[in-house]
């Protein structure tokens, strides 16, 4: 494994205990999705502790955006690695995930046992409406940053048409966008930052890749061979694939995962998928922890609570172990990658495509939140989602309008919005 250079000449690297304390706090307070989590880490790591400079932090964020999986968790892992090598990276990455994973597991177990109870259903009625607005807000924020030219608007539009109407695989859309950006949208070279590049050998990089591939796949193969539970094998295979092909952060993961889980595997209903997203939004940690909810519910329905717990553990393992592989193998090359104009062009094109994917996610979730009955119809090569107008839920419409006003216009804290929506959902369900 590689070890980083000293971060800044005038600031000694923090101790392991300091890293543990800071990232434990970040893990507990990291509500609100990747944008809020990246901002929280910036304030604590750059502004308060001054462990990294501004350019270093932004270069690291750009690097993590190039990787599949949750960029905020990978950014935390990179910061820990930069400060104290392998041990620092493991501490930072695990502490970013574990608090939220524990909470999501407890809520998923409660939901699987009591999700049909009137009060719980009413509680999630409001959360669904607020989550829809949160997704729309993410669309606004990402588009404002990403669509800064006609070419980027076209990429976003084509990505939306490809995934919404043509049902093209998300990895294919990302690959096309990346290739176009690489060859046609070269960006300006990134400033290398205040640290020197970390030198490493090809042998060291290959060793790191092999070690983490073994850590990732040996447990999966043991589960497939000895568990006697096909659902665990299916979960491991699906979420391992998800960890490799889902570029663009948590919302891109949801766009790829949501319809497969609901329509192809039948593990959850669309409403339950929204409930899982609501749970992930209300808890600390990366939004991608919604995968843990899906894995738990899918396994729970096959064999009860014990199998549900196993499904959650398998899902967490194959979702987050690859993140450590990407960071520990790629981090030594960060300065070189961020200085390449064409890679910057590929990244900007990927970000534009993700805007189209998030628009697809917003419409798909919106239809399933507002209407109880939505069917998928095929018109030649086109796929069209058609709602039954008579199943429109006026309560969700009202809650979405209220959530939209206080979140988008008055910019309430996310947790207060979700709490208010949940309370109003309970009240309206009594009507």
N, C-alpha and C positions, 0 to 999 in steps of 0.2 A: 504494500500500500504506500501511497505517496504522502509526504508531509509538506505543508505549505511553508513559504518564507514568512518572516516576521511581517506583520501587516503594515505598520507605520513606524518609522524610525523613532518618533517622539512619544509613542504610546506602546508600552510593553503589552504583549499578548495576555489576555485574561487567563486566570487559572481555570481548571476544570470545574471547580465548585462555583466560580462566578458564572461560567457558561450555563451550568445546571440551573442556578437560581434565576437567571434572566430568561432562559427559554422555558422554564417551568411557568413563570409568570406569563410569558407570551402564549403558551399553550392554553392556559386557563382563560385568558382574556381575548383570545383570537376569534371573536364573533364577527359575523357580517360578511363572510365570503372572502375571496382572494384579494379584492381591492382594499378592503379594510385591514386584512392581515398584513399585506405588503406595507401599508401605511404605518401600522403599529410597529412592525419590525424596523422600518426606517427611523421612526422617532426614537426607539430604544437603542438600536445598534449604531446609527449614524449621529443623531442629534445629542442623545444623552450620554451614551458610553463612548462614542467616538472610536469604536473599534474598527470601523471601515469608513473610508472617505465617500463623498457623494458619487464620484465617478466609479469607484469600485463597486458600490452598491448597484448602480444603474447598469453597469456592465454585467454584473452577476444576474440581475433580473432579465436582461436581454438574452443571456445564455439559457436561463431556465425556461424562457418562453419558446425556445427552439426545441425543447425536449417534450416527449409525450408525458402525460400525467399532470398532477397538481403542481403548478409553478410555485405557489407560496411555500408548500412543504419542501420542495426541492431547493428553494432559495434559503430556507432556514438551514437545511442540511449543508449547503455550500458555505454559508457564513460560519457554521460550527467547524467545518473542515478547514476553512481558511484560518481560523483562529487557533485550533488545536488538533489539526490532522484528523485521522480516522475516528478517534475517540470523541473529539469535539463534534464531528459530523453526525455520529450515531446519537449522541446525547441531544443535540439540537433537533434532529429530525424526529426522533422518537417522542420527545417531550412536546413537539408540535402536534403530534397525532394522538397520543395515548389518552389525555383527558377527555377529548371529544369522543374517542372510540368507546370509552367506558360508558359515557352518558348515552350515546346512540344505542349501544347494546342494551342498556337497561330500558330505554324507551321502546325499542323494537320488541323486547320481550313483553312489556306491558301492553303494547299495541296488539301483538299477536293474540294475547289472552283476552283483552277487553276492548279491542278496537271497534266492535259493533255495539258497545254500550252507548246509549243516547248521549251522555255528557261528553264522552271522548269524541264521538262523531261530530258533535256540535263544536267542540273545541277546534277540531281540524278544519271545519267548514270555514272559519275565519282565517286560519293560517294559510289555506290554499289560496284564498283571494289575495292576501298580502304577498305571498310568494310570487304570484303572477306579476304583480307590480315590481317586485324586486328583480325579476328576470328582465322586464321591460326597461327598468332603470339601468341594468347592466348593458342592455343593448344600446341605450343612449350614450353611456360613458365610453364604451368600446368604440362605437362608430365615430364619436367626436374625435377620438385620438387616432383612429386608424384610417378613416376615409378623408384624406387630405389632398385628393386629386381625382380626376375623372377615372383614371385607370383603376383606382382602388374601389370606387363606386361600382364599376363594371364587374370587378372580381367578386365583390360582395353580392351583387345581383345574380350573377351566374351561379355562385355557390348556393344561394337560396333556391333558385330554380332546380338545380341539380339534386339537392337533397329533399326538397319538399314535393316537387312534381314528378321527378324522374327516379326518386329513391336510389340515387347513386350512393355507393359506400363512402362514408366520411373520409377514410384514408385516401381514397382516390381523388377526392376534391382537394384535399390538402396537398397531395403530391403534385397535382396539376398547378395549383396556385404557387407552390414553392418553386417549381421549375420555371414558371413564367417570371416570377420575381427574381430568380437567380440570373436569368439571361436578359430580361428586359427592364428591370427596375433596380439597377445597382445603386445602393445608397452611399452616403459619404462614409469614409472610414471612421470607425469609433475611436475615441481617445482611449489609449491603453490604460489610463488610470495612474494611480500613485504608487503602485507596487510593481515589482519586476515579475516577469513571467516565471512560472515554476517550471524548472527543467525536469523532465522525466524520460525514461527509456521506453522503447517499444516493448521490451520484455516485461517491465513493470506494469504497463497498461494491459497487456495480454493476460498477465497473472491476475490482475484485479478483475478483469472481465470473467475469467474462468471461475475464480473463487465465488463471485456473486451470482453467476449462473447456477453453480452447484447449490448455493444457499437458497436460491429461488426454486429450483426444480426438483431437487432430491425429496423434500417433503411432499411436493405435489405427486411425484411418482409413487411414493410410499402410500399416500392416501388412495391413489387409484388402484394400487395393487392389493392392499390389505384392509381397506375400510369396509368393503362390501356394500358401499352406498354410492350408486351411480350419480346421484344428485351432487355429491361433493366433487366428483370428477368433472361433471358438467360445469359447476360453479368455478372450479379452478381453471379449467380451459377457457371459459368465456371471459373471466376477469383478467387472466393473463394476457389474452389477446387484446383486451381493452387497454391494458397498461402499455402496450407497445404501439398501438395505432391511434390513440386519442391525443392529438396535439391541440393546443389552444386553451388549456385550463379546464376547470370543473364544468362550465356550462357546455363546452364542446363534448365532454364526456357524457353529460346528460342527454345531449342531442343524439349521440350514437347509441347510448345504452337504453334510453327510455322506450323507444318503439320496439327494439329487439326483445326486451324483457317482457313487455306487455303483449305484443302482437305475435312474436315468433315462438318464444318459450312458454308464454302463459304463466309465468311465475307470479306475477302480480297483475292487478287491474290498473287501469289508468289512474283511477282515484287513489289507489294505494301508492302508486308511484309518486303522486303529488304529495301524499301524506309523508312519505319518506323524505322527499325534498324539504318539506316543511320542518321535519325533525332535524335534518342536517343544518337548516338555516338557523334554528333556534339554539343550537349547541355550539360550543367552541370547537376549534379545529377546522381542517379543510372541508369544503363542501362535498368533496368526493367521498366523504364518509357515508353518503347515501348508498354507496355500493355495499357497505356493511349491512345496512337495513335490508337491502334486496337479498343478499346472501342468506341472512338470518331467516327471513320470511319464506324464501324458497325451500330451504332445508327443513324449517319447522313444519311445513305442511306435508313433508314426506315422512317425518319420523318424530315429531314432538320437540320438546325443549332441548334435550341433549343434542339432537342432530342440528337444531337451529343454532346452538352455540358453536358447534363444529363448523357449520356453514359460515358463520360470522368470522371465525378465526381464519379459515381458509381464504375467505374474501380479503380480509385485511392483509394477510401474508402476500398474496399474489398482486395486490394493488400497490403496496408500498415498498416491498423489497426491490422491485425494479427501479424505483426512484433512487435508492442508494447506489445501485449499479450505474445508472446514468451519471450521477454526480461524481462518484469516486473515480470512475474511469475518465470522465470528460473534463473535470475541473482543472487539471494541470494545463489544459490547452485553452482555457477561457480567454486569456489575453489575445492569443493568436486568432481565435474565432471571431471575437468582437471587433477586430481590426480589419476584417475582410469585407469590402464593400458589397460583394455579390451575396454573401450570406446575410448581410443586413437587408438587401433587397428581397431575398427569399422570406425572411422573417416578416417584413412589412406586408408582403402578399398573403402570407399565412394568416396574419392578424386580420386583414381585410376579409378573407374567406370566412373567418370565424364570425364576423359580423352577420353574414348571411346565414350561418348555421344557428346563431342565437335568435335571429328573426324566425327561423323555422321552429325553433324550440318554443318561442313565445306564442306563436299561432297555434301550434299543436297542443301545448298545455292549456292555452286559453280556451280552445274549443272543448277540451275535456273537463275544464273547471266550470264553464258556464252551462254546458249541456250534459244531461245525464246519458244521452244516446248519441254517439258519433260513429258513423260507419265509413269504412274505406272503400272507395269505388275506383274502378279502372276504366279510363277512357283512352283506348289505344295504348300508347306507351306511357301515358300520364297517370299518376296516382292523385286522387282527390279525396279529401276528408270532408264528409257531408254531415252536418249536425241536424238532428230532429228539432225544429224550432219549438215544437210544443213542450220539449223537455228543458227549456231554459229556466234556470234557477235565479229568480229575481233577488234572492238574498245575497248570492255570490256577486251579482252585478253591483248591488248597493255597497257591499263591503269592499269591492275592488275600487269603486269610485272614491270612497272615503280613504282607503289606503293610498291610492294614487295622489290625492290632494295633500295629505299630511307628509307623504314621503317625497314626492317630486316637487311640490311647491314650497312646503314649509320645512322640509329636510329634517324631520324628526329622527331621533336615534332609532336604528333598525330594531333593537330589542323592544323599545316602546311601541313601535308600529305593530310588531308581531303580537305583543301582549294585548294591545287594544283590539286588534282584529280577532284574537281568540275570544276575548270577553264578549265583544259584539256578536260573534258567531253563536256563542251560547245563548245570548239574549234573543237573537232573531230566530234561532231554532225553536224557541218556545212559542213563537207566533203561529 
